[in-house]
Amino acid sequence: MPSADLCTEDEIVQLVYGFYDRVREDAVLGPVFNRHVKDWDKHLPKMVDFWSSALRGTARFRGAPMPKHAALPGLTIELFQRWLLLFGQTTDALPNAALAARAKDLAKRIAQSLWYGYQMKQGASLLTGETV
């Protein structure tokens, strides 16, 4: 359950920017993200809004992540696992243990949901002959 008492906005910013610094530097995920994120200065505040909404209940995020992720070509379970590994490393470094635990749990559920949605989209494409 989101709660404003869980953390501050500054902690959300620290989480998001710290995580995406890791992603952008990562030999596996960096090229994938850099190929699809055209404007990091626009993307990062959107991710802060997403995590603030998810963790603090601010309801600032507007968007639909599933269709955007489902449309990406060539995603694998290994990429999702790598994303979770880097996210876990980022949360483990946070001084706020409650925030770290809640964010890590939520990230696992988000990754699972996106992966299942991605697989369903790929399966539908195989059945209908659509290309993704």
C-alpha positions in Angstrom: 0.0 0.0 0.0 1.5 3.4 -1.0 2.2 5.7 1.9 3.6 9.2 2.1 5.2 8.2 5.4 7.4 5.6 3.7 9.9 8.0 2.3 10.5 11.5 1.0 10.4 12.7 -2.5 14.2 13.2 -2.3 14.6 9.5 -1.5 12.5 8.6 -4.6 14.7 10.8 -6.7 17.8 9.1 -5.2 16.3 5.7 -6.0 15.3 6.5 -9.6 18.5 8.4 -10.6 20.7 5.9 -8.8 19.0 3.0 -10.5 19.1 4.5 -14.0 22.7 5.5 -13.6 23.4 1.8 -13.0 21.3 0.8 -16.0 22.9 3.3 -18.4 26.4 2.0 -17.3 25.5 -1.7 -17.5 27.0 -3.6 -20.5 23.8 -5.6 -20.9 21.0 -3.2 -20.2 22.7 0.1 -21.2 22.5 -0.5 -24.9 18.9 -1.7 -24.7 17.7 1.4 -22.7 19.8 3.9 -24.7 18.3 2.6 -27.9 14.8 3.2 -26.8 15.0 6.2 -24.4 15.6 9.1 -26.6 15.5 11.9 -24.0 16.8 10.9 -20.5 16.1 14.4 -19.2 12.4 13.8 -19.9 12.3 10.1 -19.0 13.8 10.3 -15.5 11.3 12.8 -14.1 8.5 10.5 -15.5 10.1 7.6 -13.6 10.2 9.7 -10.5 6.5 10.4 -10.9 5.9 6.7 -11.4 7.8 5.5 -8.3 6.4 8.4 -6.2 2.9 7.3 -7.2 3.6 3.7 -6.6 5.4 4.1 -3.3 4.0 7.3 -1.8 0.6 7.4 -3.4 1.1 10.8 -5.0 -0.9 9.9 -8.1 1.4 12.0 -10.3 2.1 9.4 -12.9 0.1 9.4 -16.1 0.8 6.7 -18.6 0.5 3.1 -19.7 3.8 1.2 -19.3 2.5 -2.1 -20.6 1.9 -1.2 -24.2 5.2 0.5 -24.5 7.1 -2.4 -23.1 5.1 -5.0 -25.0 6.0 -3.3 -28.3 9.8 -3.6 -27.7 11.4 -6.2 -29.9 13.7 -8.9 -28.5 13.1 -8.8 -24.8 14.1 -11.8 -22.8 13.6 -13.1 -19.3 17.4 -12.6 -18.7 16.9 -8.8 -19.4 14.1 -8.7 -16.8 16.3 -10.6 -14.3 19.2 -8.2 -15.0 16.9 -5.2 -14.4 15.8 -6.7 -11.1 19.4 -7.4 -10.1 20.4 -3.8 -10.7 17.3 -2.5 -9.0 18.1 -4.7 -6.0 21.6 -3.4 -5.8 20.3 0.1 -5.9 17.7 -0.5 -3.2 20.2 -2.4 -1.0 22.3 0.8 -1.0 19.5 3.0 0.3 19.6 4.0 4.0 15.8 3.8 4.3 15.3 0.0 4.8 11.5 0.2 4.7 11.7 2.0 1.3 14.3 -0.5 0.0 12.1 -3.5 1.0 8.9 -2.0 -0.4 10.5 -0.8 -3.7 12.2 -4.2 -4.2 9.0 -6.1 -3.7 7.1 -3.8 -6.0 9.8 -4.0 -8.7 9.5 -7.8 -8.7 5.8 -7.6 -9.2 6.2 -5.0 -11.9 8.8 -7.0 -13.7 6.7 -10.1 -13.5 3.6 -8.3 -14.8 5.6 -6.7 -17.7 7.2 -10.0 -18.6 3.8 -11.8 -18.7 2.3 -9.0 -20.7 5.2 -9.2 -23.1 4.9 -12.9 -23.5 1.1 -12.6 -24.1 1.7 -10.0 -26.8 4.4 -12.1 -28.4 2.1 -15.2 -28.3 -0.8 -13.2 -29.8 1.5 -12.1 -32.6 2.5 -15.6 -33.3 -1.1 -16.6 -33.5 -2.3 -13.7 -35.6 0.8 -13.3 -37.8 1.4 -9.8 -36.6 4.9 -8.6 -36.2 6.0 -7.0 -33.0 
